[in-house]
Amino acid sequence: MSKYDMKLAFFTLFIALSAYNADAQSKKEILYAGTYSVRGSEGIYVYQFDRAKRTLKKIQTVPSLESPTYLTLSPSGKFLYAVNRGKANISDNGGSVSAYAIDRKTGFLSGLNHRSSYGDMPCYISLDRSGKFAFICNYAKGNLVVLPIFEDGLLGIPADAKKYSGSSINSTRQEEPHVHSATFSADNRFVYVCDLGTDKIYVYEFSADSGKLTPTPLSEVNVNPGSGPRHLTFHPNGNYAYLAEELTSSVCVFQVNKMTGDLTVMQDTVRALPSDYSGPNASADIHTDIKGNFLYMSNRGHNSISIFSIAPDGRVVLVGQQLVDGKTPRNFLIESKGEFMFVANQDTDTIITYKINPKTGALTAVGKPVAIPSPACLKMSTLP
């Protein structure tokens, strides 16, 4: 290659990188945080993330019904939804669900409407991949409710609902059903409902037209008694699923049949804590990195993020734990580029930012902790 060709190549690369950086800086990255209504919390907090400086700047607080703990974003990025411990109306029994519009220039939220959650202590909300239906898990009533979403983002009345029964061996935590999450397959055909109280995952075929749920032939997946299924996440290739077992601080690994929706156990009760740790713990959130090389799970009690490597066949091996510089990491988020993890420390009122090592999966704290009362859930959106 001639000197002229080398100079031209370097110049072309410089222009491309400059354009990429300019584009990255022009797009706002907005972090939304749901909270418990304690220690002066004002509701939902909105932050702008500066990727270069690794900082979060608060730009809005949104007063809401009591304890807007779990959040989800619409696929379009135009709406945000929250489940609340507070009632939508005085006459309601139990909790509520709130809809918000997102200003696509600023990331600010404005309220749309509230609906009853049709159950007590709603703890999880997710949307199907079309964004036309919201799935609400009511922990105390042990029921799942499906609400339609209109084109303007408003929530409608239930399109379907499921009520569960049963119990399991932990008399304190599993005396009755406690539905804790509803997770969709990548093709939007199946939804998986985790019931901590009965040690089951319920599998349904989902109608994207009506919102109706039909049990698959398998219908129920049983896990080890006393494990407490909480959250489920899928490998990026869709072939494997990973279950956070809250009560035994462990992970269960499944093979996924994409045609039938069936889950088959591949690895059972993979311990997430150090072998010499015997203190109290309750595992919470679980996610893979964006390439599917590592699995992470949060631990409340040990106050850490467990790190697992993922083999080509989907099986996991515990690598270690990263202490989270706080207490009770209830929820965490890996942003869409896979460079950073944000951890919500519920009982020390902080959000901590970590840089992810893509080769080892290790986490390194960056920036300063963000003060926020009792953070419970984090979601991020990238604006145009």
C-alpha positions as MATLAB code, in Angstrom:
seq = 'MSKYDMKLAFFTLFIALSAYNADAQSKKEILYAGTYSVRGSEGIYVYQFDRAKRTLKKIQTVPSLESPTYLTLSPSGKFLYAVNRGKANISDNGGSVSAYAIDRKTGFLSGLNHRSSYGDMPCYISLDRSGKFAFICNYAKGNLVVLPIFEDGLLGIPADAKKYSGSSINSTRQEEPHVHSATFSADNRFVYVCDLGTDKIYVYEFSADSGKLTPTPLSEVNVNPGSGPRHLTFHPNGNYAYLAEELTSSVCVFQVNKMTGDLTVMQDTVRALPSDYSGPNASADIHTDIKGNFLYMSNRGHNSISIFSIAPDGRVVLVGQQLVDGKTPRNFLIESKGEFMFVANQDTDTIITYKINPKTGALTAVGKPVAIPSPACLKMSTLP';
ca = [
       0.000    0.000    0.000;
       1.386    3.440   -0.955;
       1.736    6.290    1.532;
      -1.105    8.047   -0.274;
      -3.370    4.995    0.068;
      -2.504    4.674    3.780;
      -3.296    8.347    4.401;
      -6.568    7.986    2.516;
      -7.490    4.896    4.550;
      -6.731    6.612    7.866;
      -8.667    9.707    6.781;
     -11.670    7.594    5.800;
     -11.540    5.772    9.166;
     -11.288    9.084   11.020;
     -14.341   10.453    9.228;
     -16.320    7.262    9.934;
     -15.428    7.288   13.649;
     -16.230   10.989   13.911;
     -19.630   10.389   12.328;
     -20.268    7.442   14.669;
     -19.324    9.448   17.767;
     -21.424   12.408   16.651;
     -24.402   10.120   16.100;
     -23.897    8.468   19.497;
     -23.738   11.838   21.233;
     -26.847   13.115   19.417;
     -29.040   10.313   20.752;
     -30.234   10.769   24.312;
     -30.171    7.743   26.598;
     -32.814    7.989   29.296;
     -32.965    5.850   32.447;
     -36.293    5.429   34.259;
     -36.348    4.277   37.887;
     -39.352    2.951   39.777;
     -39.273    3.200   43.581;
     -40.981    2.226   46.799;
     -42.805    5.131   48.458;
     -40.497    5.395   51.467;
     -37.748    7.742   52.690;
     -39.076   10.693   50.723;
     -39.498    9.021   47.335;
     -41.357   11.189   44.825;
     -42.440    8.370   42.500;
     -40.720    7.637   39.177;
     -37.305    9.231   38.560;
     -35.965   10.110   35.119;
     -32.230   10.432   34.339;
     -30.166   11.238   31.278;
     -27.135    8.999   30.855;
     -23.904   10.565   29.577;
     -22.005    7.620   28.144;
     -18.708    9.484   27.770;
     -18.734   10.846   31.325;
     -20.463    7.743   32.760;
     -22.878    9.898   34.724;
     -26.613    9.989   35.375;
     -28.282   13.400   35.610;
     -31.769   13.651   37.092;
     -34.054   15.544   34.704;
     -37.535   14.790   36.085;
     -39.465   13.291   38.974;
     -42.987   12.074   38.337;
     -45.471   11.953   41.238;
     -47.432    8.713   41.062;
     -49.669    6.362   42.939;
     -48.083    4.618   45.909;
     -44.895    2.619   45.193;
     -44.500    2.492   41.386;
     -42.111   -0.411   41.782;
     -41.850   -2.221   38.442;
     -41.696   -0.574   35.027;
     -41.747   -1.585   31.386;
     -41.367    0.276   28.080;
     -43.411   -0.149   24.913;
     -41.533   -1.529   21.868;
     -42.131    1.803   20.103;
     -40.455    3.711   22.922;
     -43.472    6.025   23.111;
     -44.969    4.761   26.380;
     -43.971    3.595   29.857;
     -46.078    1.489   32.214;
     -45.786    0.979   35.971;
     -47.423   -1.255   38.563;
     -48.242    0.461   41.855;
     -49.033   -0.789   45.339;
     -51.547    2.087   45.597;
     -55.135    1.982   44.299;
     -56.289    3.654   41.074;
     -59.651    4.504   42.696;
     -60.974    4.455   46.243;
     -63.396    1.666   45.373;
     -60.655   -0.624   43.987;
     -59.313   -3.640   45.801;
     -55.550   -4.066   45.580;
     -53.018   -2.278   43.437;
     -52.996   -0.430   40.136;
     -51.323    0.037   36.759;
     -50.332    3.417   35.265;
     -49.663    4.470   31.666;
     -47.347    7.351   30.709;
     -46.481    8.984   27.402;
     -42.787    9.581   26.678;
     -41.730   12.829   25.014;
     -39.434   11.525   22.286;
     -37.309   14.684   22.342;
     -36.736   15.029   26.091;
     -37.642   11.648   27.614;
     -40.065   13.353   30.003;
     -43.134   11.431   31.189;
     -46.735   12.640   31.227;
     -49.592   10.652   32.723;
     -52.210    8.962   30.535;
     -54.432    6.808   32.756;
     -54.609    4.418   35.708;
     -56.309    1.045   35.953;
     -56.833   -1.420   38.759;
     -54.368   -4.316   38.723;
     -57.284   -6.569   39.720;
     -55.210   -8.051   42.532;
     -53.042   -7.236   45.543;
     -49.353   -6.313   45.516;
     -48.679   -6.181   41.757;
     -44.957   -6.889   41.392;
     -44.280   -7.195   37.649;
     -45.496   -5.831   34.343;
     -44.428   -6.814   30.836;
     -45.715   -6.109   27.336;
     -46.056   -8.531   24.472;
     -43.656   -7.806   21.619;
     -46.286   -5.954   19.607;
     -46.952   -3.601   22.519;
     -50.704   -4.233   22.322;
     -51.153   -6.052   25.642;
     -49.818   -5.593   29.178;
     -49.350   -8.551   31.536;
     -49.666   -7.815   35.266;
     -48.520  -10.245   37.962;
     -50.252   -9.824   41.335;
     -48.047  -11.373   44.007;
     -50.530  -11.519   46.891;
     -53.582  -12.709   44.948;
     -51.594  -15.141   42.818;
     -53.232  -14.043   39.589;
     -52.209  -12.849   36.129;
     -54.178  -10.132   34.306;
     -53.950   -9.144   30.617;
     -54.866   -5.544   29.756;
     -55.198   -4.287   26.171;
     -53.246   -1.179   25.159;
     -54.778    1.231   22.662;
     -52.870    3.088   19.958;
     -52.705    6.210   22.143;
     -51.106    4.199   24.960;
     -54.170    4.051   27.204;
     -54.837    0.890   29.203;
     -58.157   -0.917   28.733;
     -60.149   -3.428   30.757;
     -58.948   -7.057   31.039;
     -58.822   -9.174   27.909;
     -57.938  -12.296   29.907;
     -56.943  -13.389   33.401;
     -55.627  -16.496   35.146;
     -56.053  -17.431   38.804;
     -53.750  -20.020   40.326;
     -53.981  -22.375   43.299;
     -51.649  -24.554   45.321;
     -48.631  -24.225   47.606;
     -45.207  -25.742   48.207;
     -42.860  -26.794   51.000;
     -41.725  -23.401   52.333;
     -44.556  -22.650   54.773;
     -43.500  -19.011   55.185;
     -43.134  -17.998   51.536;
     -45.085  -20.680   49.658;
     -48.354  -20.923   51.564;
     -50.251  -19.915   48.402;
     -49.554  -18.876   44.779;
     -47.306  -15.848   44.285;
     -47.115  -15.007   40.576;
     -43.866  -13.105   40.034;
     -43.188  -12.597   36.316;
     -44.471  -13.116   32.770;
     -41.869  -13.440   29.999;
     -42.406  -13.675   26.240;
     -40.633  -15.805   23.671;
     -38.801  -13.907   20.940;
     -41.464  -14.773   18.345;
     -44.289  -13.574   20.658;
     -46.033  -16.967   20.449;
     -45.522  -18.096   24.039;
     -45.596  -16.534   27.489;
     -43.989  -18.082   30.584;
     -45.466  -17.259   34.004;
     -43.325  -17.902   37.085;
     -45.140  -18.760   40.317;
     -42.880  -18.510   43.356;
     -45.542  -19.964   45.641;
     -46.120  -23.256   43.825;
     -42.684  -23.894   42.247;
     -44.168  -23.900   38.760;
     -43.724  -22.157   35.423;
     -46.977  -21.980   33.479;
     -46.617  -22.034   29.678;
     -49.247  -20.463   27.417;
     -49.734  -19.920   23.725;
     -50.558  -16.264   23.182;
     -52.970  -14.717   20.681;
     -51.598  -11.354   19.580;
     -55.047  -10.538   18.143;
     -57.238  -11.118   21.190;
     -54.774  -11.233   24.084;
     -56.128  -14.632   25.089;
     -53.911  -17.282   26.682;
     -54.223  -20.996   25.920;
     -52.270  -23.567   27.957;
     -49.797  -25.519   25.839;
     -49.909  -29.344   25.941;
     -47.056  -29.231   28.469;
     -48.905  -26.493   30.393;
     -46.800  -26.596   33.584;
     -43.096  -26.957   34.312;
     -42.198  -28.111   37.804;
     -38.934  -27.048   39.422;
     -37.342  -28.262   42.637;
     -39.664  -27.916   45.659;
     -38.811  -24.856   47.723;
     -36.770  -23.140   44.980;
     -39.219  -20.287   44.355;
     -39.269  -19.332   40.622;
     -39.003  -15.541   40.316;
     -37.713  -14.172   36.976;
     -36.941  -15.906   33.680;
     -34.660  -14.716   30.880;
     -33.747  -16.166   27.492;
     -30.411  -16.597   25.777;
     -30.089  -14.234   22.757;
     -30.326  -17.261   20.417;
     -33.631  -18.305   22.035;
     -32.507  -21.901   22.563;
     -32.022  -21.667   26.332;
     -33.823  -20.114   29.285;
     -32.456  -19.219   32.731;
     -34.565  -19.104   35.877;
     -33.757  -17.113   39.011;
     -34.755  -19.324   41.950;
     -35.271  -16.827   44.755;
     -35.535  -19.092   47.791;
     -32.544  -21.357   47.076;
     -30.272  -18.655   45.545;
     -29.792  -20.779   42.455;
     -30.242  -20.893   38.686;
     -32.120  -23.503   36.673;
     -31.198  -23.872   32.976;
     -33.724  -25.045   30.366;
     -33.599  -26.188   26.757;
     -36.322  -24.335   24.814;
     -38.401  -26.008   22.121;
     -39.218  -23.081   19.850;
     -41.980  -24.970   18.053;
     -43.978  -26.101   21.091;
     -42.788  -23.689   23.780;
     -41.731  -26.582   26.010;
     -38.984  -26.142   28.598;
     -36.725  -29.100   29.472;
     -34.386  -28.893   32.465;
     -30.697  -29.051   31.481;
     -29.093  -27.960   34.763;
     -30.745  -28.008   38.137;
     -30.116  -25.722   41.130;
     -26.781  -24.160   40.116;
     -25.674  -22.338   43.268;
     -25.080  -18.595   42.891;
     -23.306  -17.834   46.187;
     -19.809  -18.559   47.553;
     -19.502  -22.062   48.997;
     -18.625  -20.676   52.432;
     -21.554  -18.239   52.620;
     -24.372  -19.346   54.926;
     -26.152  -16.059   55.625;
     -29.640  -15.055   54.473;
     -30.215  -14.351   50.793;
     -32.994  -13.991   48.241;
     -32.068  -13.918   44.571;
     -33.960  -11.430   42.440;
     -33.250  -10.318   38.874;
     -31.526  -12.263   36.068;
     -30.172  -11.320   32.606;
     -27.600  -12.445   30.052;
     -25.137  -10.065   28.416;
     -26.061   -9.006   24.880;
     -23.903  -11.692   23.220;
     -24.990  -14.549   25.471;
     -21.527  -15.228   26.901;
     -22.371  -14.445   30.525;
     -25.336  -14.708   32.878;
     -25.881  -12.352   35.823;
     -28.197  -12.650   38.837;
     -28.706  -10.256   41.760;
     -28.586  -11.410   45.379;
     -30.331   -9.616   48.258;
     -28.549  -10.542   51.473;
     -25.149  -11.410   50.076;
     -25.603   -8.075   48.251;
     -23.907   -9.053   45.039;
     -24.284   -9.820   41.365;
     -23.435  -13.445   40.595;
     -21.518  -13.957   37.350;
     -21.806  -17.177   35.329;
     -20.082  -18.086   32.078;
     -22.342  -19.609   29.414;
     -21.002  -22.532   27.383;
     -21.893  -23.070   23.700;
     -24.444  -25.700   24.786;
     -26.186  -23.169   27.066;
     -24.970  -24.588   30.368;
     -23.554  -22.240   32.997;
     -20.560  -22.239   35.340;
     -20.311  -19.898   38.324;
     -17.394  -17.495   37.851;
     -17.840  -15.441   41.016;
     -19.684  -12.513   42.537;
     -19.371   -8.727   42.390;
     -20.355   -6.953   45.617;
     -22.680   -4.066   44.778;
     -21.480   -1.296   47.132;
     -24.847   -1.304   48.860;
     -27.712   -3.409   50.164;
     -30.558   -5.291   48.486;
     -29.865   -5.135   44.727;
     -33.462   -5.732   43.704;
     -33.138   -5.064   39.987;
     -30.410   -4.376   37.444;
     -30.204   -3.359   33.815;
     -27.712   -4.084   31.030;
     -28.052   -1.275   28.475;
     -28.556   -2.047   24.774;
     -24.899   -1.662   23.734;
     -23.809   -4.071   26.457;
     -21.102   -1.800   27.884;
     -22.676   -0.866   31.226;
     -24.787   -2.389   33.977;
     -26.932   -0.272   36.317;
     -27.805   -1.765   39.721;
     -30.676   -0.568   41.939;
     -29.731   -0.932   45.629;
     -33.115   -0.752   47.323;
     -32.037   -0.438   50.956;
     -29.073    1.911   50.562;
     -30.916    4.251   48.173;
     -28.424    4.213   45.313;
     -27.985    3.337   41.663;
     -24.478    2.049   40.890;
     -23.002    1.967   37.368;
     -20.622   -0.843   36.354;
     -18.478   -1.300   33.256;
     -18.787   -4.832   31.835;
     -15.641   -6.623   30.693;
     -16.802   -8.401   27.507;
     -14.045  -11.024   27.747;
     -14.352  -12.047   31.392;
     -17.810  -10.796   32.390;
     -16.242   -8.921   35.321;
     -17.866   -5.729   36.605;
     -16.005   -2.533   37.546;
     -17.760    0.352   39.301;
     -17.506    3.656   37.400;
     -18.723    7.152   38.157;
     -20.398    8.142   41.415;
     -23.375    6.416   43.056;
     -26.670    8.163   42.307;
     -28.815    8.932   45.355;
     -32.466    7.856   44.968;
     -34.936    6.656   47.624;
     -35.570    2.900   47.512;
     -35.006    2.129   43.809;
     -36.821   -1.020   42.691;
     -36.676   -1.206   38.875;
     -34.602    0.329   36.055;
     -35.455    0.670   32.352;
     -33.578    2.557   29.622;
     -34.722    4.117   26.339;
     -32.704    5.657   23.513;
     -34.317    8.700   21.921;
     -33.945    9.676   18.257;
];
